Amino acid sequence: MKTKKNKLKLTILAYAAIFVILYIIIYIVPRVSGIFLETYTAEYGLLEVSAESTFVTVRDERLCTADNSGTVSRIVSQGKLMRRSSHIVDVGGIKHYSPQKGIISYYYDGLEAVYTPENMQSITEETAAKIKEKAEEYKVRECEANSVQAGQPIFKVVDNNEWYLVCWLEAAEATGCDPGKSITAEFSDGQQIKMKVVQSNAQGEKTQLILSCNRYYEKFDRIRTGTCRLIKSSRSGIILESDSIVEEDGVKGVYVMSKRLDKASFVPVSILLTDGEKTVVEKNYFMDEKGEKVVTVKNYDEILKKPETAETTKGSEKNAD
């Protein structure tokens, strides 16, 4: 009797053990393994491809000096656009006129006639270093506003129709910066100015870029050299880690984790821009080469960093739930 009961108990325990094992395999193991998967959250944002550069500003400018000694009386305010032959300053009762049309500036550094649009191709990165080394000699000064001696600077006229930045980048960084391309220069004060590449010249191991601009920048008449950020391209969309993008059957995409974190589905992406480490892609959907609508990644999708580490399924039609 006891033997039958023992056998029955053993049978029940065996079935229970099998049930527990199957439960663990089906439900527990996938969830536990999912804990160790590396993922990140896809978010909408702006990606910029940029590089830092030293620059020298070049302008078509005329520094005007006093014809006589005397008390200074400024007729025109700083930064005002004036016509040629406009009355700008009085010195000891003698009128001084603008020799050309342009922005009136009361700041100078003594380099107005040294770096000009005619010779800017010959400016090297060492030029900027020398200006920095002689900061005291070439610092921006304000023209005397009270009284001057004959020959002293009293104002400057700057052509605002076009001014230039001469910059230098590593050859790899300058790739794609061909004449005609638009580039945004961001200065140390955070101001961003859209410019255009007019020349690209090899200078030793660096590439010299000459950028032109016809937009007004408050400090363009007094800043000579410094460091700026050149933004070559920028696009908005879903920001992805470039290493998580793979190719399946000729289609680029990422693996998006399901809400249960035990499966990942392949989702096609349309790449807009990359800086190597990050890539920006279209969000929600895009049109493929055949003109068909393709569902793609969306904001806050959980993206698998390493697709080979998890069980995956093809899901090009829609994201996994």
C-alpha positions as CSV (number, residue, x, y, z in Angstrom):
1,M,0.0,0.0,0.0
2,K,2.8,2.4,1.0
3,T,4.6,1.5,-2.1
4,K,1.7,2.6,-4.3
5,K,1.3,5.8,-2.4
6,N,5.0,6.5,-2.7
7,K,4.9,5.8,-6.4
8,L,2.0,8.2,-6.8
9,K,3.8,10.9,-4.8
10,L,6.9,10.4,-7.0
11,T,4.8,10.6,-10.1
12,I,3.1,13.8,-8.9
13,L,6.4,15.3,-7.9
14,A,7.9,14.4,-11.3
15,Y,5.0,16.1,-13.1
16,A,5.3,19.1,-10.8
17,A,9.1,19.3,-11.5
18,I,8.5,19.1,-15.2
19,F,5.9,21.8,-15.0
20,V,8.2,24.1,-13.0
21,I,11.1,23.5,-15.4
22,L,8.9,24.2,-18.4
23,Y,7.5,27.4,-16.7
24,I,11.1,28.6,-16.0
25,I,12.2,27.9,-19.6
26,I,9.1,29.6,-21.1
27,Y,8.5,32.5,-18.8
28,I,11.4,33.2,-16.5
29,V,14.6,32.6,-18.6
30,P,13.6,35.1,-21.4
31,R,12.8,37.8,-18.8
32,V,16.0,37.2,-16.9
33,S,18.1,37.1,-20.0
34,G,16.4,40.4,-21.1
35,I,17.7,42.1,-18.0
36,F,21.3,41.7,-19.4
37,L,20.5,43.2,-22.8
38,E,22.0,46.6,-23.5
39,T,19.4,49.0,-24.8
40,Y,18.9,52.7,-25.1
41,T,15.9,55.0,-25.6
42,A,15.6,56.7,-29.0
43,E,14.8,60.3,-28.7
44,Y,14.0,63.2,-31.1
45,G,16.7,65.8,-31.4
46,L,19.1,67.8,-33.5
47,L,22.4,66.3,-34.8
48,E,25.2,68.7,-36.0
49,V,28.3,67.8,-37.8
50,S,30.9,70.4,-36.8
51,A,34.6,71.1,-36.2
52,E,36.5,73.7,-34.2
53,S,38.6,76.1,-36.2
54,T,40.9,79.1,-35.7
55,F,39.8,82.1,-37.9
56,V,41.0,85.4,-39.2
57,T,38.4,88.0,-40.2
58,V,39.0,89.8,-43.5
59,R,37.1,92.9,-44.5
60,D,37.1,95.6,-47.1
61,E,37.7,98.5,-44.7
62,R,39.2,102.0,-44.6
63,L,40.7,103.5,-41.5
64,C,40.3,107.2,-41.5
65,T,42.7,109.6,-39.6
66,A,42.4,113.2,-38.5
67,D,43.6,115.9,-40.9
68,N,44.2,118.2,-38.0
69,S,44.4,118.3,-34.2
70,G,41.5,119.2,-32.1
71,T,38.3,118.2,-30.2
72,V,36.4,115.3,-31.6
73,S,32.6,115.5,-32.2
74,R,31.0,112.3,-33.6
75,I,28.1,113.1,-35.9
76,V,27.2,109.4,-36.7
77,S,26.8,106.6,-34.1
78,Q,28.7,103.3,-34.0
79,G,27.4,100.6,-36.4
80,K,25.3,102.9,-38.7
81,L,25.3,102.3,-42.4
82,M,26.3,105.5,-44.3
83,R,26.7,106.6,-47.9
84,R,29.9,107.7,-49.5
85,S,30.8,111.3,-48.7
86,S,28.6,111.4,-45.6
87,H,29.6,113.7,-42.8
88,I,30.9,111.5,-40.0
89,V,33.2,113.3,-37.5
90,D,34.2,116.9,-36.7
91,V,37.8,117.5,-35.4
92,G,38.4,121.0,-34.2
93,G,35.5,122.3,-36.3
94,I,36.9,120.5,-39.5
95,K,34.4,118.1,-41.1
96,H,35.6,114.6,-42.0
97,Y,33.6,112.5,-44.6
98,S,33.2,108.9,-45.4
99,P,35.5,107.8,-48.3
100,Q,33.1,104.9,-49.2
101,K,29.7,103.4,-48.4
102,G,29.7,101.1,-45.4
103,I,29.2,100.6,-41.7
104,I,30.8,103.2,-39.5
105,S,33.0,101.8,-36.8
106,Y,35.0,103.5,-34.0
107,Y,37.2,100.5,-33.4
108,Y,40.5,99.6,-35.1
109,D,43.5,97.2,-34.6
110,G,46.0,98.5,-37.1
111,L,45.6,95.5,-39.4
112,E,42.9,97.1,-41.7
113,A,45.3,97.4,-44.6
114,V,47.3,94.3,-43.9
115,Y,44.7,91.6,-44.4
116,T,42.5,92.4,-47.3
117,P,40.2,90.4,-49.7
118,E,43.0,90.7,-52.3
119,N,45.6,88.8,-50.2
120,M,43.5,86.5,-48.0
121,Q,44.6,83.4,-49.9
122,S,48.1,83.9,-48.5
123,I,46.9,84.0,-44.9
124,T,48.1,81.0,-42.9
125,E,47.1,79.5,-39.6
126,E,50.4,80.8,-38.2
127,T,49.2,84.3,-39.1
128,A,46.4,83.9,-36.5
129,A,49.0,82.6,-33.9
130,K,51.2,85.6,-34.5
131,I,48.3,88.0,-34.0
132,K,47.5,86.3,-30.7
133,E,51.2,86.4,-29.7
134,K,51.2,90.2,-30.3
135,A,47.8,90.7,-28.6
136,E,48.9,94.0,-27.0
137,E,50.1,95.4,-30.3
138,Y,47.1,94.3,-32.3
139,K,44.4,94.5,-29.7
140,V,41.1,96.3,-30.8
141,R,41.1,99.9,-29.6
142,E,38.4,102.5,-29.7
143,C,39.2,105.7,-31.5
144,E,39.7,108.8,-29.3
145,A,36.3,110.3,-28.6
146,N,37.5,113.5,-27.0
147,S,40.5,115.0,-28.7
148,V,43.1,113.8,-31.2
149,Q,46.3,114.8,-32.9
150,A,46.7,115.0,-36.6
151,G,47.1,111.5,-38.1
152,Q,45.3,109.7,-35.3
153,P,42.5,107.3,-36.2
154,I,39.0,108.9,-35.9
155,F,36.7,106.3,-37.5
156,K,36.6,103.3,-39.9
157,V,34.3,102.4,-42.8
158,V,33.6,98.7,-43.4
159,D,31.9,97.3,-46.5
160,N,29.0,95.3,-45.1
161,N,28.1,93.8,-48.5
162,E,30.6,91.0,-48.1
163,W,33.1,90.1,-45.4
164,Y,35.2,86.9,-44.9
165,L,36.4,84.3,-42.4
166,V,39.6,82.5,-43.3
167,C,39.6,79.2,-41.4
168,W,41.6,76.0,-41.2
169,L,40.5,72.4,-40.9
170,E,42.1,69.0,-41.0
171,A,41.7,67.5,-44.5
172,A,39.3,64.9,-43.3
173,E,37.2,67.5,-41.5
174,A,37.1,69.7,-44.7
175,T,35.6,66.9,-46.8
176,G,32.5,68.1,-48.5
177,C,33.3,71.8,-47.9
178,D,33.4,72.6,-51.5
179,P,32.9,76.2,-53.0
180,G,29.2,77.1,-52.9
181,K,28.4,75.0,-49.8
182,S,26.7,76.8,-46.9
183,I,28.3,76.6,-43.5
184,T,27.3,78.1,-40.2
185,A,29.9,79.7,-38.1
186,E,29.3,79.8,-34.3
187,F,31.3,82.4,-32.4
188,S,32.4,82.4,-28.8
189,D,29.4,84.5,-27.8
190,G,27.0,81.9,-29.2
191,Q,26.0,83.9,-32.2
192,Q,25.5,81.7,-35.3
193,I,26.1,83.3,-38.8
194,K,25.3,81.5,-42.0
195,M,28.2,81.7,-44.5
196,K,29.3,80.3,-47.9
197,V,32.5,78.6,-48.9
198,V,34.1,80.6,-51.7
199,Q,37.5,78.9,-51.7
200,S,39.1,75.7,-50.4
201,N,42.9,75.6,-50.6
202,A,45.5,73.1,-49.4
203,Q,48.0,74.6,-47.0
204,G,50.4,72.0,-45.8
205,E,48.5,69.3,-43.8
206,K,45.5,71.6,-43.4
207,T,42.8,72.9,-45.7
208,Q,42.2,76.6,-45.8
209,L,38.6,77.5,-46.1
210,I,37.6,81.1,-47.1
211,L,34.0,81.8,-46.1
212,S,32.0,84.8,-47.2
213,C,29.0,86.5,-45.6
214,N,26.6,89.4,-46.4
215,R,24.8,89.2,-43.1
216,Y,25.2,91.7,-40.3
217,Y,27.0,90.6,-37.2
218,E,27.3,93.1,-34.4
219,K,31.0,92.4,-33.8
220,F,32.1,91.8,-37.4
221,D,33.8,95.2,-37.5
222,R,36.0,94.7,-34.5
223,I,36.8,90.9,-34.2
224,R,40.0,89.9,-36.0
225,T,40.9,86.4,-34.8
226,G,39.7,83.7,-32.5
227,T,38.2,80.2,-32.5
228,C,34.8,79.4,-33.9
229,R,32.7,76.2,-34.5
230,L,32.0,75.5,-38.1
231,I,28.7,73.6,-38.5
232,K,28.9,71.8,-41.8
233,S,25.5,70.0,-41.6
234,S,22.5,69.7,-39.2
235,R,19.3,67.6,-39.3
236,S,16.5,66.9,-36.9
237,G,15.0,63.5,-36.3
238,I,15.4,60.4,-34.2
239,I,18.9,60.2,-32.8
240,L,20.4,56.7,-32.9
241,E,23.8,55.2,-31.9
242,S,25.5,54.4,-35.2
243,D,26.8,51.0,-33.9
244,S,23.2,49.8,-33.4
245,I,22.3,50.2,-37.1
246,V,22.7,47.0,-39.1
247,E,21.8,45.8,-42.6
248,E,19.3,43.0,-43.3
249,D,18.8,41.9,-46.9
250,G,20.2,45.2,-48.2
251,V,18.0,47.3,-45.8
252,K,19.5,49.4,-43.0
253,G,17.6,49.3,-39.7
254,V,17.7,48.7,-36.0
255,Y,16.2,46.2,-33.6
256,V,13.4,47.5,-31.4
257,M,12.7,45.7,-28.2
258,S,9.1,44.6,-27.5
259,K,7.4,45.7,-24.3
260,R,8.1,42.3,-22.7
261,L,11.8,42.8,-23.5
262,D,12.2,39.2,-24.7
263,K,11.9,39.8,-28.4
264,A,13.3,42.4,-30.8
265,S,12.0,43.2,-34.3
266,F,14.0,44.6,-37.2
267,V,12.7,48.1,-38.1
268,P,14.0,49.8,-41.3
269,V,15.4,53.4,-41.0
270,S,16.0,56.2,-43.4
271,I,19.4,57.9,-42.5
272,L,19.5,61.7,-42.8
273,L,22.9,62.5,-41.3
274,T,25.7,60.9,-39.3
275,D,28.8,62.1,-37.5
276,G,30.2,58.6,-37.1
277,E,29.1,58.0,-33.5
278,K,25.5,59.3,-33.8
279,T,23.0,59.0,-36.7
280,V,19.8,60.9,-37.2
281,V,17.0,59.2,-39.0
282,E,13.4,59.9,-40.1
283,K,10.8,59.4,-37.4
284,N,7.5,57.5,-37.5
285,Y,7.6,56.7,-41.2
286,F,9.3,57.4,-44.5
287,M,8.8,56.8,-48.2
288,D,11.0,54.2,-49.8
289,E,12.5,54.2,-53.3
290,K,9.2,52.7,-54.6
291,G,7.2,55.5,-53.1
292,E,5.7,53.1,-50.5
293,K,5.2,54.2,-46.9
294,V,7.5,52.4,-44.4
295,V,6.9,52.5,-40.6
296,T,10.1,53.3,-38.8
297,V,11.4,54.1,-35.3
298,K,9.5,56.5,-33.1
299,N,10.3,58.6,-30.1
300,Y,11.1,56.6,-27.0
301,D,11.5,53.3,-28.8
302,E,13.8,50.9,-26.9
303,I,16.7,50.2,-29.2
304,L,18.9,47.2,-28.9
305,K,22.6,48.2,-28.9
306,K,23.9,44.8,-30.0
307,P,21.3,42.9,-32.1
308,E,23.3,39.6,-32.0
309,T,22.7,39.4,-28.2
310,A,19.0,38.8,-28.2
311,E,16.4,36.6,-29.9
312,T,15.1,38.6,-32.8
313,T,12.3,38.5,-35.4
314,K,11.9,40.3,-38.7
315,G,9.4,43.0,-38.4
316,S,9.8,45.4,-41.3
317,E,6.0,46.1,-41.4
318,K,5.7,47.6,-38.0
319,N,7.5,48.0,-34.6
320,A,7.2,45.1,-32.1
321,D,4.7,45.6,-29.3
